């Protein structure tokens, strides 16, 4: 009689099955947690009006969420009135949650530069004052190094004809802005697009970078 034992699947004793399934469940849960941690990361940028920065970054594939808010100041829980008056030390910024497997931090940096005026140290576009300054707020040593390398490369290129004014700073407490500021470009598209056009943002960006922006209004 021919022995077919080599072709038979290995069967665990019934007494071992509960232990096996318990270990498998723990392993899968650990793997899922690790994968989630590895994929979702945070980036924080200030590029003038946070309505515009939010609308710009939300268009990118791999960006999960964008929140408008305030960062870099000395007051606790600042209000829009305090920040816009330049009394809190904060700047308007956006905090981005992104999937690092779908979009890299380096790609976000490249997009950030081309969404701002990096040589303007007095604000951004029509919004003047340090409460509208451009700034990169890093969350890790890797982000710091990537940001510094990116800024140095842009400075060395001489592409903009002047030194880069954008600062690179360790991230501090980020305070989400009031609810009416979140997704402003979708809640109030007419006012948003009129503001963006009137502020000369896209016109200035085209002067600096060429026609790299979408011609259609944001949010459409």
Secondary structure, DSSP 8 states (H G I E B T S, - for coil): ----GGGS-----HHHHHHHHHHHHHHHHHHHHHHHHHHEEEEEEEES-HHHHHHHHTTSTTEEEEEEEEES-SSSS--HHHHHTT-S--EEEEEEEEETTTS-HHHHHHHHHTTS-TT--SEETTEESGGG-EEEEESSHHHHHHHHHHHHHHHHHTTTSS----EEEE----EE--GGGTTHHHHSHHHHHHHHHHHTHHHHHHHHH-S-S-SS-TT-
